Amino acid sequence: MGSPSIWQKKPWWCQPWSIILTGIIIPSTVWLLTHLWWLTLPVVMGILVWWYVFLYLVPKSYTEQTTSDQ
């Protein structure tokens, strides 16, 4: 049987759906409040880095670690 998913060990606020939802809400709010692209763009870039780390790198690393431990 395969190892459990990393998402089974995380709380609700650290699930992919909550990460994506927060990553959409934050830059949308910045844009709606300011209408300044030069302020919104760095926020979007930070969110994209956050998504890459927590939605791609961390699960990939976890999977590699758990498969090498078996």
C-alpha positions in Angstrom: 0.0 0.0 0.0 1.3 3.5 -0.8 2.3 6.1 1.7 -0.3 8.5 2.9 -0.6 11.8 1.0 1.0 14.9 2.6 -2.4 16.5 2.5 -3.8 14.0 4.8 -1.4 15.2 7.5 -2.1 18.9 7.0 -4.9 21.0 8.7 -7.8 22.5 6.7 -6.0 25.8 6.3 -3.0 24.2 4.7 -4.9 22.2 2.0 -4.5 22.9 -1.7 -8.0 24.4 -2.0 -7.3 26.9 0.8 -3.9 27.8 -0.5 -5.4 28.5 -4.0 -8.4 30.3 -2.6 -6.2 32.6 -0.5 -3.8 33.1 -3.4 -6.7 34.4 -5.5 -8.4 36.5 -2.8 -5.3 38.4 -1.7 -4.2 39.9 -5.1 -7.9 40.4 -6.0 -8.4 42.4 -2.9 -5.2 44.4 -3.5 -6.4 45.2 -7.0 -9.9 46.1 -6.0 -8.7 48.4 -3.3 -5.9 50.2 -5.1 -6.3 49.6 -8.9 -2.5 49.9 -9.0 -0.8 47.2 -11.2 2.6 48.0 -9.8 1.3 47.1 -6.3 -0.7 44.1 -7.4 2.0 42.6 -9.5 4.5 42.0 -6.7 1.7 40.4 -4.7 0.9 38.1 -7.6 4.5 37.2 -8.0 4.8 36.4 -4.3 1.7 34.2 -4.5 3.0 32.3 -7.5 6.3 31.6 -5.6 4.2 30.5 -2.6 2.1 28.2 -4.8 5.2 26.7 -6.4 6.8 26.0 -3.1 3.7 24.6 -1.2 1.8 23.0 -4.0 4.7 21.5 -6.0 8.0 21.4 -4.2 6.8 20.4 -0.7 4.6 17.5 -1.9 7.3 16.3 -4.4 9.9 16.3 -1.6 7.5 14.5 0.7 6.8 11.8 -1.9 10.5 11.3 -2.6 11.3 11.1 1.1 8.6 8.6 1.9 9.3 6.4 -1.1 13.0 6.3 -0.3 12.3 5.5 3.4 10.4 2.3 2.4 
